[in-house]
């Protein structure tokens, strides 16, 4: 596997070819079930840890993309993903220990030039779908919830089953520009996740 941005057909094809690998295939089966129920859902990134992950990072919803094959990935050519790459690198969290996903993982209808906002039904559906994802991650120890939507969907469930839940702001450029404290809080969230993984290893 070669690392690199998902900004070209070769990189995307290589990622797609890896979706059948044992560590990601159960998650892909889950994503396919979501597609049948809710519409278009990006793929998990097979370069991450898959079912062996100890850290689940939950974002909000799939961001904008024109790619024919979409991934929920730190390697997407977006501002949000660029921030995630920097945070993962700075915290020195091993990529093989992580899986990245969205709290509401299906693509929402756009509202003009704006991304779609989850409706109450989307939040409820996402809560109902979350336990199946968690059941596919037997080594999971820490869940990092990035933004209000992720917390709304998952915080209560994560606490209920006894996993460590950490909350930090969403890493989108818009959010970071609007809140001067967000960058620092994000860095602390990733550092806390790294510390928890070290302590529990």
HELIX and SHEET records of a PDB file:
HELIX    1   1 UNK A    9  UNK A   17  1                                   9    
HELIX    2   2 UNK A   22  UNK A   38  1                                  17    
HELIX    3   3 UNK A   50  UNK A   52  5                                   3    
HELIX    4   4 UNK A   79  UNK A   91  1                                  13    
HELIX    5   5 UNK A   95  UNK A   97  5                                   3    
HELIX    6   6 UNK A  120  UNK A  135  1                                  16    
HELIX    7   7 UNK A  148  UNK A  160  1                                  13    
HELIX    8   8 UNK A  173  UNK A  178  1                                   6    
HELIX    9   9 UNK A  182  UNK A  200  1                                  19    
SHEET    1   A 2 UNK A  43  UNK A  44  0                                        
SHEET    2   A 2 UNK A  71  UNK A  72  1                                        
SHEET    1   B 4 UNK A  98  UNK A 104  0                                        
SHEET    2   B 4 UNK A  55  UNK A  61  1                                        
SHEET    3   B 4 UNK A 142  UNK A 146  1                                        
SHEET    4   B 4 UNK A 164  UNK A 168  1                                        
END                                                                             
